[in-house]
Amino acid sequence: MDGARAQGTDNVIYASQVTPEQLRLEEALRRELQGGDGLRSAYEGYNALLASKPQYATHFGARLGSVEELTRRSPESRGWTTRT
């Protein structure tokens, strides 16, 4: 954290390892999306909302000095970023 630019909770990220329970839930949802019309339809509607109004989604932001800093710190993040 840059002490000169510190503003309370800016630059703070909380993360945790995925649990087996979450993985089971995500796998069940993935299977339902492939085979069930009700869940697929709900997902498509939500996905359309996210495309038009992304501020309504659960999301996070991170502020780094540059995209290069992100990929240096986290090589697997290549391709995750957009410049605004």
Backbone bond lengths (Angstrom), bond angles and torsions (degrees), N, CA, C in turn:
res aa  C-N    CA-C-N  psi(-1)  N-CA   C-N-CA  omega(-1)  CA-C   N-CA-C  phi
1 M - - - 1.440 - - 1.524 108.43 -
2 D 1.279 114.97 135.56 1.456 121.47 179.71 1.523 108.57 -83.13
3 G 1.324 116.80 107.10 1.457 120.90 -177.52 1.517 113.47 -59.27
4 A 1.314 116.88 -30.13 1.463 120.18 -179.70 1.527 111.54 -70.04
5 R 1.337 116.45 -25.98 1.462 120.48 -178.38 1.519 112.32 -112.16
6 A 1.313 118.57 7.94 1.467 122.02 -175.62 1.523 110.92 -59.47
7 Q 1.316 115.63 133.65 1.461 121.47 178.76 1.524 108.85 -139.05
8 G 1.293 117.78 70.80 1.454 120.71 177.27 1.507 112.94 66.46
9 T 1.332 116.59 -109.40 1.462 120.07 -175.33 1.519 113.22 -90.86
10 D 1.322 119.05 0.07 1.465 119.40 175.50 1.521 109.39 -57.54
11 N 1.288 115.97 147.38 1.458 123.12 175.78 1.521 113.47 68.80
12 V 1.322 118.92 22.69 1.462 122.30 178.75 1.521 108.32 -111.61
13 I 1.323 117.23 129.75 1.460 122.21 178.13 1.515 108.37 -125.92
14 Y 1.319 116.48 130.54 1.455 121.63 174.30 1.523 107.41 -109.42
15 A 1.293 116.51 132.10 1.461 120.83 179.79 1.516 108.73 -142.73
16 S 1.316 115.99 153.32 1.454 120.09 176.23 1.520 108.86 -144.35
17 Q 1.299 114.81 157.34 1.458 121.08 178.84 1.518 109.17 -70.82
18 V 1.315 116.73 142.43 1.458 120.88 178.44 1.530 108.83 -65.51
19 T 1.333 115.45 140.97 1.463 120.58 179.80 1.523 110.19 -93.41
20 P 1.325 118.12 158.84 1.465 120.32 175.66 1.532 111.93 -58.28
21 E 1.334 117.20 -34.85 1.465 120.96 179.04 1.528 111.17 -63.56
22 Q 1.324 116.22 -42.90 1.458 119.17 178.72 1.519 110.73 -65.92
23 L 1.320 116.90 -40.99 1.463 119.79 178.79 1.523 111.26 -61.19
24 R 1.337 117.11 -41.39 1.476 119.72 178.42 1.521 110.89 -63.01
25 L 1.333 116.79 -42.15 1.461 120.33 178.39 1.525 110.95 -62.68
26 E 1.325 116.94 -46.35 1.459 119.77 -179.42 1.526 111.86 -63.50
27 E 1.312 117.84 -38.20 1.467 120.77 177.11 1.529 110.99 -65.11
28 A 1.333 117.27 -41.92 1.467 120.87 177.85 1.527 110.74 -62.46
29 L 1.318 116.64 -42.80 1.467 120.09 177.36 1.524 111.09 -63.41
30 R 1.323 116.91 -40.88 1.467 120.85 179.24 1.529 110.24 -61.60
31 R 1.329 116.68 -43.67 1.479 119.98 178.72 1.519 110.95 -62.94
32 E 1.338 116.93 -43.55 1.461 120.66 -179.94 1.527 111.57 -64.33
33 L 1.326 116.69 -39.77 1.466 119.53 178.29 1.524 110.98 -61.03
34 Q 1.313 116.86 -33.26 1.461 120.32 -179.56 1.519 111.94 -76.15
35 G 1.333 118.46 -28.45 1.452 119.14 -172.59 1.508 116.66 -121.21
36 G 1.320 119.08 -15.21 1.458 120.26 -174.42 1.510 112.34 -110.76
37 D 1.328 116.85 130.40 1.462 120.90 -178.04 1.524 112.90 -71.30
38 G 1.340 118.06 -36.68 1.464 120.37 -177.25 1.514 112.60 -62.91
39 L 1.309 116.31 -50.39 1.456 119.69 -179.86 1.516 110.91 -68.51
40 R 1.321 117.10 -39.32 1.463 120.56 178.88 1.523 110.23 -61.11
41 S 1.326 117.00 -43.43 1.458 121.03 -179.95 1.528 110.96 -63.66
42 A 1.327 116.74 -42.48 1.463 120.33 178.32 1.524 110.42 -63.65
43 Y 1.324 116.46 -42.06 1.457 120.67 179.25 1.530 110.61 -63.24
44 E 1.329 116.88 -44.27 1.464 119.94 -178.98 1.524 111.06 -61.79
45 G 1.342 117.21 -39.53 1.459 120.59 176.89 1.515 111.95 -64.87
46 Y 1.329 116.36 -43.68 1.459 120.87 178.85 1.521 110.54 -65.95
47 N 1.316 116.49 -41.98 1.461 120.85 179.22 1.534 110.81 -62.32
48 A 1.329 116.79 -38.50 1.464 120.51 176.77 1.533 110.42 -64.57
49 L 1.343 116.62 -40.48 1.455 120.28 177.04 1.529 110.29 -61.00
50 L 1.330 116.54 -43.97 1.461 119.84 -179.40 1.520 111.85 -63.49
51 A 1.319 116.71 -34.29 1.462 119.87 178.78 1.526 110.97 -67.41
52 S 1.334 116.81 -35.16 1.460 119.49 -177.03 1.528 113.15 -93.28
53 K 1.341 117.82 -28.59 1.468 121.85 -178.16 1.526 109.93 -140.43
54 P 1.319 117.51 70.70 1.469 120.40 -174.71 1.526 114.05 -61.76
55 Q 1.315 117.73 -18.63 1.463 120.09 -179.95 1.528 112.12 -65.96
56 Y 1.337 118.38 -14.52 1.461 121.27 179.43 1.519 113.06 -85.05
57 A 1.303 118.21 -2.25 1.461 122.19 -177.69 1.520 111.05 -95.81
58 T 1.311 115.48 155.83 1.450 120.04 168.25 1.516 106.42 -65.78
59 H 1.291 116.76 129.18 1.456 119.88 -176.43 1.524 109.39 -156.58
60 F 1.284 114.52 172.07 1.458 119.65 174.95 1.509 108.29 -141.96
61 G 1.269 114.28 161.62 1.457 120.47 175.80 1.515 109.31 -131.52
62 A 1.284 115.85 150.69 1.468 121.25 176.68 1.514 107.95 -135.10
63 R 1.295 115.52 136.91 1.453 119.43 179.16 1.522 107.99 -111.54
64 L 1.297 115.10 117.81 1.458 121.96 175.82 1.514 107.64 -124.07
65 G 1.309 115.77 166.52 1.450 120.13 -179.07 1.518 112.98 -64.91
66 S 1.353 116.66 -29.25 1.460 120.03 -178.16 1.527 109.47 -165.71
67 V 1.320 116.15 163.04 1.466 121.00 173.57 1.521 109.24 -62.41
68 E 1.310 116.55 -35.62 1.459 120.61 179.37 1.527 111.02 -61.49
69 E 1.335 116.89 -36.93 1.460 120.32 177.71 1.523 110.43 -64.13
70 L 1.324 117.43 -41.94 1.462 120.85 177.70 1.516 111.10 -60.47
71 T 1.316 117.63 -49.72 1.466 119.51 -177.10 1.525 111.86 -69.99
72 R 1.311 117.62 -26.83 1.461 119.75 174.71 1.524 110.07 -69.78
73 R 1.327 117.31 -42.25 1.465 121.57 -179.25 1.524 111.76 -75.82
74 S 1.317 117.15 -30.02 1.459 121.71 -175.11 1.532 109.12 -141.79
75 P 1.339 117.58 82.27 1.468 120.33 -175.64 1.533 113.85 -55.74
76 E 1.340 117.95 -30.63 1.475 119.64 179.66 1.511 112.88 -68.39
77 S 1.325 118.02 -10.85 1.455 121.43 -179.15 1.525 113.55 -80.47
78 R 1.308 118.53 -3.97 1.475 120.01 179.79 1.529 109.01 -53.55
79 G 1.313 116.40 130.65 1.456 121.16 179.86 1.515 114.50 90.14
80 W 1.324 118.39 -6.10 1.460 121.21 -179.89 1.516 112.27 -84.15
81 T 1.288 118.65 -19.36 1.451 121.62 -166.51 1.512 113.34 -95.84
82 T 1.312 114.24 153.40 1.457 121.52 168.94 1.511 106.96 -130.07
83 R 1.293 116.03 148.11 1.465 120.01 177.54 1.529 108.25 -98.79
84 T 1.325 114.52 133.84 1.465 119.05 178.41 1.498 109.98 -123.46
